[in-house]
Amino acid sequence: MLLFAGIDGSDRMLDFHLRNAEGRVLTEGQVAKTFDGLAELFTRLEAHAPPGEIGLAIETTHGAWVQALLDRGYLVYPVNPKTAEHFRRALSAAGNKSDKIDAKVLALFLASCQQQLRPLRPDAPEIIALRIACEDRLHLVEERTAKLNELQAVLKGYYPAFLGFFGDVESRIALAFLENFPTQNEMRSLTPRRLQGWLKRHQYRYLDRLDGMLLHLLQPVLPVANHLQTAKAARIRYLASSLTALQDEIGECEKHIGELFASTPEADWVRSLPGAGPTLGPALLACIGRDPDRFPTVGDARALMGTAPVTKASGTSRVVHFRFGCWKFARRTMHLFADLSRHQCAWAQAFYKHQRSTGHKHHAAVRALAHKWLKIILAMKRSGTPYNDAVFAQSRRRYLSKTPLLRTVNQGV
């Protein structure tokens, strides 16, 4: 790499700045984020060196224009926006900021810190597709949770008669009922014959509960003013229909994830992990990836996925705290997997109990377990062999036999 460039992207434009190792600015400017704009960018940059000799610092890893840079053969270095912001402040106390300045800052940062950065290396297309699908599923689940919480709050305030009518507010039959009868008055006016007919039309299988539901309709309930019921009816109908659509979309997404995961050669060894079910298994593979050079060390993987704490030491002061700067999806995935694994794996449960006995709270103990699991998973990735609890236990015993102090600390783990 001979030349260093920074590219800052906005909604429609790309600002770029190219300089050499001696600090001389070779070219800079702005192009549209279009096919013609990228062609102009390539011409401006490649007038000074071929793509393989130009490093590009950017603040994102997504977008069609990023893929175009990779396909062209440039060395693309992703830079955390927070890191770029701190570097910009270190260069100037004036606080000036613009897309042009940001492009220059990225180029300067790459020229100064190139040895500490790693170029962007996209994983296999099927792994990327699996990662996107797993993250999209999580967003859908979070959206469903938010809408369900809102619906329950609205029902408590404006439709208390509905609570307890069906066993689960988010069941399909309950949501369909709310779409058809979005006010308490409409529900209370139902006759036994009409209710029974409605349930049959919607293929309700638990008709033995009909007597209890009819009794529920006759029970006294907190009154709600008519104008308040009418005001909230549209919102209740919207939330019910949205939750139904979200459930359908989540189901389709999970089916797609299952098909993608089953088609990967890594599926067998991932499924062997205790606790890696149909949801967490694909998510684990999405986080670990297939690229053998993705993580130079186990520590790099632990930092990215948030299992490693942050240590700040200065003089006699030393503070260890939770890692906020990490890949949040991976941290959540590893945390959930570790928590489930301790219910199916004896050593994991023993390790968790030991962490709790030393004063760690539940989440800290689970993160410590995820920290240990990550090293095991990376070793399985290198060998491609399924997890075997007996093999791990034997390896652990050999390791502890060589370190008496660790054997004392890790009682039975």
C-alpha positions as CSV (number, residue, x, y, z in Angstrom):
1,M,0.0,0.0,0.0
2,L,1.6,3.2,-1.2
3,L,-1.3,5.7,-1.1
4,F,-3.9,6.5,1.6
5,A,-7.4,7.7,0.9
6,G,-10.5,8.5,3.0
7,I,-14.0,8.4,1.8
8,D,-16.9,9.9,3.7
9,G,-20.4,9.0,2.4
10,S,-23.6,11.0,2.8
11,D,-27.0,10.1,1.4
12,R,-26.2,11.2,-2.2
13,M,-22.5,12.1,-2.3
14,L,-19.0,10.7,-1.6
15,D,-16.3,13.0,-0.5
16,F,-12.7,11.6,-1.0
17,H,-9.2,12.6,-0.1
18,L,-6.0,10.9,-1.4
19,R,-2.5,11.5,-0.2
20,N,0.9,9.7,-0.3
21,A,3.1,8.6,2.6
22,E,5.0,11.9,2.6
23,G,1.7,13.8,3.3
24,R,1.3,15.4,-0.2
25,V,-2.3,15.7,-1.2
26,L,-2.7,14.0,-4.6
27,T,-6.4,14.6,-5.3
28,E,-9.6,15.3,-3.4
29,G,-13.2,16.2,-4.3
30,Q,-16.8,15.0,-4.3
31,V,-18.7,12.6,-6.6
32,A,-22.3,11.5,-6.7
33,K,-23.2,8.1,-5.2
34,T,-24.1,6.7,-8.7
35,F,-22.6,4.5,-11.3
36,D,-21.1,7.5,-13.1
37,G,-19.9,9.0,-9.9
38,L,-18.0,5.9,-8.9
39,A,-16.5,5.7,-12.4
40,E,-15.2,9.3,-11.9
41,L,-13.9,8.3,-8.4
42,F,-12.0,5.4,-9.8
43,T,-10.5,7.5,-12.6
44,R,-9.3,10.2,-10.1
45,L,-7.8,7.7,-7.7
46,E,-6.2,5.4,-10.3
47,A,-4.5,8.3,-12.1
48,H,-1.9,8.0,-9.3
49,A,-1.7,4.2,-8.6
50,P,-3.5,0.9,-9.4
51,P,-6.3,-0.1,-6.9
52,G,-4.2,-2.7,-5.2
53,E,-1.7,0.0,-4.0
54,I,-4.4,2.3,-2.6
55,G,-5.8,1.9,0.9
56,L,-9.3,3.4,1.5
57,A,-10.6,4.2,5.0
58,I,-14.4,4.3,5.4
59,E,-16.8,4.4,8.3
60,T,-19.2,1.7,7.1
61,T,-19.0,-1.8,5.8
62,H,-22.4,-1.9,4.0
63,G,-23.7,-0.4,0.8
64,A,-23.5,-1.0,-2.9
65,W,-20.7,1.5,-3.3
66,V,-18.6,-0.4,-0.7
67,Q,-19.0,-3.6,-2.6
68,A,-17.9,-1.7,-5.8
69,L,-14.7,-0.7,-4.1
70,L,-14.0,-4.3,-3.0
71,D,-14.8,-5.6,-6.5
72,R,-12.4,-3.1,-8.0
73,G,-9.5,-4.4,-5.9
74,Y,-9.0,-1.5,-3.4
75,L,-7.8,-2.3,0.1
76,V,-10.8,-1.1,2.2
77,Y,-10.3,-0.4,5.9
78,P,-13.4,0.0,8.1
79,V,-12.9,2.6,10.8
80,N,-15.2,3.0,13.8
81,P,-17.0,6.4,13.6
82,K,-16.2,7.1,17.2
83,T,-12.5,6.4,16.6
84,A,-12.5,8.8,13.6
85,E,-14.3,11.4,15.7
86,H,-11.7,11.3,18.5
87,F,-8.9,11.4,15.9
88,R,-10.4,14.5,14.3
89,R,-10.7,16.2,17.7
90,A,-7.0,15.3,18.4
91,L,-6.0,17.0,15.2
92,S,-7.8,20.2,15.8
93,A,-9.4,21.8,18.8
94,A,-11.5,24.1,16.7
95,G,-14.2,21.5,16.3
96,N,-14.9,22.1,12.6
97,K,-16.7,19.3,10.9
98,S,-17.8,18.6,7.3
99,D,-17.8,15.7,4.9
100,K,-14.7,17.1,3.2
101,I,-12.9,17.3,6.6
102,D,-14.0,13.8,7.6
103,A,-12.6,12.3,4.4
104,K,-9.3,14.0,5.1
105,V,-9.3,12.8,8.7
106,L,-9.9,9.2,7.5
107,A,-7.0,9.4,5.1
108,L,-4.7,10.8,7.9
109,F,-5.9,8.1,10.3
110,L,-5.1,5.3,7.8
111,A,-1.7,6.8,7.1
112,S,-0.9,7.0,10.8
113,C,-2.4,3.7,12.0
114,Q,-2.2,1.4,9.1
115,Q,-0.3,-1.3,11.0
116,Q,-3.1,-1.6,13.6
117,L,-5.9,-1.9,11.0
118,R,-7.1,-4.9,9.1
119,P,-8.6,-4.6,5.6
120,L,-12.2,-5.6,5.1
121,R,-12.5,-9.2,4.0
122,P,-16.1,-10.2,3.2
123,D,-17.0,-13.7,4.2
124,A,-18.6,-16.3,1.9
125,P,-21.9,-15.0,0.3
126,E,-24.0,-17.7,2.1
127,I,-22.6,-16.7,5.5
128,I,-23.3,-13.0,4.8
129,A,-26.8,-13.9,3.8
130,L,-27.3,-15.9,7.0
131,R,-25.9,-13.0,9.1
132,I,-28.3,-10.5,7.5
133,A,-31.2,-12.9,7.9
134,C,-30.4,-13.5,11.6
135,E,-30.0,-9.8,12.4
136,D,-33.3,-9.0,10.5
137,R,-35.1,-11.6,12.6
138,L,-33.8,-10.0,15.7
139,H,-35.1,-6.6,14.6
140,L,-38.5,-8.2,13.8
141,V,-38.6,-9.8,17.3
142,E,-37.7,-6.5,19.0
143,E,-40.4,-4.7,17.0
144,R,-43.0,-7.4,18.0
145,T,-42.0,-7.0,21.6
146,A,-42.4,-3.3,21.5
147,K,-45.8,-3.5,19.9
148,L,-47.0,-6.2,22.2
149,N,-46.0,-4.1,25.2
150,E,-47.9,-1.2,23.8
151,L,-50.9,-3.3,23.1
152,Q,-51.0,-4.7,26.7
153,A,-50.7,-1.2,28.1
154,V,-53.6,0.1,26.0
155,L,-55.7,-2.9,26.9
156,K,-55.1,-2.3,30.6
157,G,-56.2,1.3,30.4
158,Y,-59.0,1.2,27.8
159,Y,-60.1,-2.4,27.4
160,P,-59.8,-4.2,30.7
161,A,-62.6,-6.7,29.9
162,F,-60.4,-8.4,27.3
163,L,-57.6,-9.3,29.8
164,G,-57.9,-13.0,30.6
165,F,-60.5,-13.7,27.9
166,F,-57.9,-15.7,25.9
167,G,-54.9,-17.3,27.4
168,D,-52.4,-15.3,25.5
169,V,-52.8,-11.8,24.2
170,E,-50.4,-12.4,21.3
171,S,-52.1,-15.6,20.1
172,R,-53.5,-15.4,16.6
173,I,-57.1,-15.9,17.8
174,A,-56.8,-13.1,20.4
175,L,-55.3,-10.7,17.8
176,A,-58.1,-11.6,15.3
177,F,-60.7,-10.9,18.0
178,L,-59.2,-7.5,18.7
179,E,-59.3,-6.6,15.0
180,N,-63.0,-7.5,14.8
181,F,-64.0,-6.2,18.3
182,P,-61.6,-3.3,19.2
183,T,-63.7,-1.8,21.9
184,Q,-65.0,-3.1,25.3
185,N,-68.6,-2.3,24.4
186,E,-68.4,-4.4,21.3
187,M,-67.0,-7.3,23.3
188,R,-69.6,-7.0,26.0
189,S,-72.5,-6.9,23.5
190,L,-71.6,-10.4,22.1
191,T,-74.3,-13.0,22.6
192,P,-73.4,-16.7,23.3
193,R,-74.5,-17.7,19.8
194,R,-72.6,-15.0,18.0
195,L,-69.4,-15.6,20.0
196,Q,-69.6,-19.4,19.3
197,G,-70.2,-18.8,15.6
198,W,-67.2,-16.4,15.5
199,L,-64.9,-18.8,17.2
200,K,-65.9,-21.7,14.8
201,R,-65.3,-19.5,11.8
202,H,-61.8,-18.8,13.0
203,Q,-61.2,-22.5,13.7
204,Y,-60.8,-22.1,17.5
205,R,-59.9,-25.5,18.8
206,Y,-60.6,-25.1,22.5
207,L,-64.4,-24.9,22.4
208,D,-64.5,-26.6,25.8
209,R,-63.5,-23.1,27.2
210,L,-66.6,-21.6,25.8
211,D,-68.6,-21.7,29.1
212,G,-65.8,-20.0,30.9
213,M,-65.5,-17.3,28.2
214,L,-69.3,-16.6,28.4
215,L,-69.0,-16.3,32.1
216,H,-66.1,-13.9,31.6
217,L,-68.4,-11.7,29.5
218,L,-70.9,-11.5,32.4
219,Q,-68.4,-10.6,35.1
220,P,-68.4,-6.9,36.3
221,V,-65.5,-4.9,34.8
222,L,-64.2,-1.4,35.2
223,P,-66.2,0.9,33.0
224,V,-64.4,2.9,30.3
225,A,-66.0,6.1,28.8
226,N,-67.4,5.6,25.3
227,H,-65.4,8.4,23.8
228,L,-62.2,6.9,25.2
229,Q,-63.0,3.5,23.7
230,T,-63.7,5.0,20.4
231,A,-60.5,7.0,20.5
232,K,-58.3,3.9,21.1
233,A,-60.2,1.5,18.8
234,A,-58.1,2.4,15.7
235,R,-54.9,2.0,17.6
236,I,-55.9,-1.4,19.0
237,R,-56.9,-2.6,15.6
238,Y,-53.6,-1.4,14.1
239,L,-51.5,-3.1,16.8
240,A,-53.4,-6.3,16.5
241,S,-53.0,-6.4,12.7
242,S,-49.3,-5.4,13.0
243,L,-48.5,-8.2,15.5
244,T,-50.2,-10.7,13.2
245,A,-48.1,-9.5,10.2
246,L,-45.0,-9.6,12.3
247,Q,-45.6,-13.1,13.5
248,D,-46.1,-14.2,9.9
249,E,-42.9,-12.4,8.8
250,I,-40.9,-13.9,11.7
251,G,-42.1,-17.4,10.7
252,E,-41.0,-16.8,7.1
253,C,-37.7,-15.4,8.3
254,E,-37.0,-18.4,10.5
255,K,-37.8,-20.8,7.7
256,H,-35.4,-19.0,5.4
257,I,-32.7,-19.0,8.1
258,G,-33.2,-22.8,8.6
259,E,-32.7,-23.4,4.9
260,L,-29.6,-21.2,4.7
261,F,-28.1,-22.8,7.8
262,A,-28.8,-26.4,6.7
263,S,-27.0,-25.7,3.4
264,T,-23.7,-24.8,5.1
265,P,-21.0,-27.4,5.8
266,E,-20.6,-25.9,9.3
267,A,-24.1,-26.8,10.3
268,D,-23.1,-30.2,11.7
269,W,-20.5,-29.1,14.2
270,V,-22.5,-26.0,15.2
271,R,-25.6,-28.2,16.0
272,S,-23.4,-30.3,18.3
273,L,-22.9,-27.4,20.7
274,P,-25.1,-27.8,23.8
275,G,-27.8,-25.1,23.6
276,A,-27.4,-24.3,19.9
277,G,-31.0,-24.8,18.8
278,P,-32.7,-23.7,15.5
279,T,-32.4,-20.0,16.5
280,L,-29.0,-19.8,18.2
281,G,-27.2,-22.3,16.0
282,P,-27.5,-20.2,12.8
283,A,-26.8,-17.0,14.8
284,L,-23.6,-18.5,16.2
285,L,-22.4,-19.4,12.7
286,A,-23.4,-15.9,11.5
287,C,-21.2,-14.4,14.2
288,I,-18.2,-16.7,13.8
289,G,-18.2,-16.8,10.0
290,R,-16.2,-19.0,7.7
291,D,-13.1,-16.9,6.9
292,P,-10.2,-18.7,8.8
293,D,-8.3,-15.4,9.0
294,R,-11.1,-13.3,10.3
295,F,-9.8,-13.3,13.9
296,P,-6.0,-13.1,14.2
297,T,-6.3,-14.1,17.9
298,V,-8.9,-15.4,20.3
299,G,-8.6,-12.0,22.1
300,D,-9.7,-10.2,18.9
301,A,-12.8,-12.3,18.7
302,R,-13.6,-11.8,22.4
303,A,-13.3,-8.1,22.1
304,L,-15.5,-7.9,19.0
305,M,-18.2,-10.1,20.5
306,G,-18.2,-8.4,23.9
307,T,-17.2,-11.3,26.1
308,A,-13.9,-9.7,27.2
309,P,-14.2,-6.9,29.8
310,V,-12.3,-3.6,29.4
311,T,-9.4,-2.9,31.7
312,K,-8.3,0.7,32.4
313,A,-5.0,1.0,34.4
314,S,-3.1,4.1,35.3
315,G,-0.5,4.2,38.0
316,T,-1.9,2.4,41.0
317,S,-5.5,2.6,39.7
318,R,-7.0,-0.4,37.9
319,V,-10.6,-0.6,36.8
320,V,-12.3,-3.5,35.0
321,H,-15.8,-2.8,33.5
322,F,-18.3,-4.1,31.0
323,R,-17.4,-3.7,27.3
324,F,-19.8,-1.4,25.6
325,G,-17.9,-1.0,22.3
326,C,-18.6,-4.3,20.5
327,W,-20.8,-6.1,18.0
328,K,-24.1,-6.0,20.0
329,F,-25.8,-8.8,18.0
330,A,-22.8,-11.1,18.7
331,R,-22.7,-10.2,22.4
332,R,-26.4,-11.0,22.7
333,T,-26.0,-14.3,20.8
334,M,-23.0,-15.5,22.9
335,H,-24.8,-14.5,26.1
336,L,-27.9,-16.4,25.3
337,F,-26.0,-19.4,24.1
338,A,-23.8,-19.6,27.3
339,D,-26.9,-19.2,29.5
340,L,-28.6,-22.1,27.7
341,S,-25.5,-24.3,27.6
342,R,-25.2,-24.4,31.4
343,H,-28.5,-26.3,31.6
344,Q,-27.2,-29.0,29.2
345,C,-23.5,-29.2,30.0
346,A,-22.1,-30.2,33.4
347,W,-18.8,-28.3,33.2
348,A,-20.6,-25.1,32.0
349,Q,-22.9,-25.3,35.0
350,A,-20.0,-25.9,37.4
351,F,-18.1,-23.0,35.9
352,Y,-21.1,-20.8,36.2
353,K,-21.6,-21.8,39.9
354,H,-18.0,-21.1,40.6
355,Q,-18.3,-17.6,39.1
356,R,-21.3,-16.9,41.3
357,S,-19.5,-18.2,44.4
358,T,-16.7,-15.6,43.8
359,G,-19.2,-12.8,43.9
360,H,-20.2,-12.3,40.3
361,K,-23.8,-11.6,39.5
362,H,-25.8,-13.7,37.0
363,H,-25.0,-11.7,33.8
364,A,-21.3,-11.3,34.7
365,A,-21.0,-15.1,35.3
366,V,-22.8,-15.9,32.0
367,R,-20.4,-13.5,30.1
368,A,-17.4,-15.3,31.7
369,L,-18.9,-18.6,30.5
370,A,-19.4,-17.1,27.0
371,H,-15.8,-15.9,27.2
372,K,-14.6,-19.5,27.7
373,W,-17.1,-21.0,25.1
374,L,-15.8,-18.6,22.4
375,K,-12.3,-20.1,22.6
376,I,-13.8,-23.6,22.3
377,I,-16.0,-22.6,19.3
378,L,-13.0,-21.1,17.4
379,A,-11.1,-24.3,17.9
380,M,-14.0,-26.3,16.6
381,K,-14.1,-23.9,13.6
382,R,-10.5,-24.6,12.8
383,S,-10.8,-28.4,13.0
384,G,-14.4,-28.7,11.8
385,T,-15.1,-31.4,14.3
386,P,-18.3,-31.6,16.4
387,Y,-18.3,-30.8,20.1
388,N,-17.5,-33.7,22.4
389,D,-17.9,-33.2,26.1
390,A,-15.7,-36.1,27.0
391,V,-12.9,-34.8,24.8
392,F,-13.1,-31.4,26.3
393,A,-13.2,-32.8,29.9
394,Q,-10.1,-34.9,29.2
395,S,-8.2,-31.9,27.7
396,R,-9.2,-29.8,30.7
397,R,-7.9,-32.4,33.1
398,R,-4.5,-32.5,31.3
399,Y,-4.3,-28.8,31.3
400,L,-5.1,-28.5,35.0
401,S,-2.7,-31.3,35.9
402,K,0.1,-29.1,34.6
403,T,-1.0,-26.0,36.6
404,P,-1.8,-26.9,40.2
405,L,-2.8,-23.3,41.0
406,L,-5.5,-23.4,38.3
407,R,-6.6,-26.8,39.5
408,T,-7.3,-25.3,42.9
409,V,-9.2,-22.3,41.5
410,N,-11.3,-24.2,39.0
411,Q,-12.8,-26.7,41.4
412,G,-14.3,-29.4,39.3
413,V,-14.6,-27.3,36.2
